[in-house]
Amino acid sequence: MNGWQRIGLVLSVLWILGGGLYQRSADMQRAGDMGGFAMRACMERQKLNGSFDFSRCSDEFDKMFRVFAEPSWGNVAIVALVPVPIAWLFVYILVWLTRWIRRGFAGQAR
């Protein structure tokens, strides 16, 4: 493995870790926001009905949080893993194209 491939390998691992962590964090933030929204809506509904029993509102939070958190691992896998082979393919095509063009100019110099 040459130096450029090693750099690519290190960057790939960094992308997988960083991209996966970023996506998981973003998904959990979104799930928390949506759960909080559901809980606040439930509490407002309870107040309008004249009830101050907010015990079922935490169930609303849990339900909404799960709806948004469950697909998170699929999102993490897509964000972390899909770009890596695409980037490697793109780089190898770019290297092949560069070498092919250079060979064309090398043939003219003779």
C-alpha positions as CSV (number, residue, x, y, z in Angstrom):
1,M,0.0,0.0,0.0
2,N,1.5,3.3,-1.0
3,G,1.4,6.5,0.9
4,W,-1.6,8.0,-0.8
5,Q,-3.6,4.8,-0.2
6,R,-2.7,5.0,3.5
7,I,-3.8,8.6,3.6
8,G,-7.1,7.5,2.0
9,L,-7.5,4.7,4.5
10,V,-7.0,7.0,7.4
11,L,-9.4,9.6,5.9
12,S,-12.0,6.8,5.3
13,V,-11.8,5.7,8.9
14,L,-12.1,9.3,10.2
15,W,-15.1,9.8,7.9
16,I,-16.8,6.7,9.1
17,L,-16.3,7.6,12.8
18,G,-17.0,11.3,12.4
19,G,-19.9,11.1,10.0
20,G,-21.5,8.3,12.0
21,L,-21.2,10.2,15.3
22,Y,-22.4,13.5,13.7
23,Q,-25.5,11.8,12.2
24,R,-26.3,9.9,15.4
25,S,-26.0,13.2,17.4
26,A,-28.2,15.0,14.9
27,D,-30.8,12.3,14.9
28,M,-31.0,12.2,18.7
29,Q,-31.2,16.0,18.8
30,R,-34.1,15.9,16.4
31,A,-35.8,13.1,18.3
32,G,-35.5,15.0,21.5
33,D,-36.9,18.2,19.9
34,M,-39.9,16.3,18.5
35,G,-40.5,14.6,21.8
36,G,-40.4,17.9,23.6
37,F,-42.8,19.4,21.1
38,A,-45.2,16.5,21.6
39,M,-44.9,16.9,25.4
40,R,-45.5,20.6,25.3
41,A,-48.5,20.1,23.0
42,C,-49.9,17.5,25.4
43,M,-49.4,19.8,28.4
44,E,-51.2,22.7,26.6
45,R,-54.1,20.3,25.7
46,Q,-54.3,19.3,29.4
47,K,-54.4,22.9,30.5
48,L,-57.1,23.8,28.1
49,N,-59.2,20.8,29.4
50,G,-58.7,22.2,32.9
51,S,-56.5,19.2,34.0
52,F,-53.1,19.6,35.4
53,D,-52.3,15.8,35.4
54,F,-49.4,15.7,33.0
55,S,-48.4,12.1,33.7
56,R,-49.5,10.9,30.3
57,C,-47.5,13.7,28.6
58,S,-44.3,12.0,29.4
59,D,-45.7,8.9,27.5
60,E,-46.2,11.3,24.5
61,F,-42.6,12.4,24.8
62,D,-41.4,8.7,24.8
63,K,-43.6,7.7,21.9
64,M,-42.5,10.6,19.7
65,F,-38.9,10.2,20.7
66,R,-38.9,6.5,19.7
67,V,-40.6,7.3,16.3
68,F,-37.7,9.6,15.4
69,A,-34.9,7.7,17.1
70,E,-35.6,4.2,15.8
71,P,-34.5,4.8,12.2
72,S,-31.3,6.5,13.4
73,W,-29.0,3.6,13.0
74,G,-30.0,3.2,9.3
75,N,-29.2,6.9,8.8
76,V,-25.9,6.5,10.6
77,A,-24.9,3.5,8.4
78,I,-25.8,5.4,5.2
79,V,-24.0,8.6,6.1
80,A,-20.9,6.8,7.5
81,L,-20.5,4.0,4.9
82,V,-22.0,5.0,1.5
83,P,-19.7,7.9,0.7
84,V,-16.5,5.9,1.4
85,P,-16.6,3.5,-1.7
86,I,-18.0,6.4,-3.8
87,A,-15.0,8.5,-2.9
88,W,-12.5,5.7,-3.5
89,L,-14.1,5.0,-6.9
90,F,-14.0,8.7,-7.8
91,V,-10.3,9.0,-6.8
92,Y,-9.3,5.8,-8.7
93,I,-11.1,7.1,-11.8
94,L,-9.4,10.4,-11.4
95,V,-5.9,8.8,-11.1
96,W,-6.6,6.5,-14.1
97,L,-7.8,9.5,-16.2
98,T,-4.7,11.5,-15.2
99,R,-2.4,8.7,-16.1
100,W,-4.2,8.1,-19.4
101,I,-3.9,11.8,-20.4
102,R,-0.2,11.8,-19.4
103,R,0.4,8.7,-21.6
104,G,-1.2,10.6,-24.5
105,F,1.2,13.5,-24.1
106,A,4.2,11.2,-23.6
107,G,3.5,9.5,-26.9
108,Q,3.7,12.9,-28.7
109,A,7.1,13.7,-27.2
110,R,8.8,10.9,-29.0
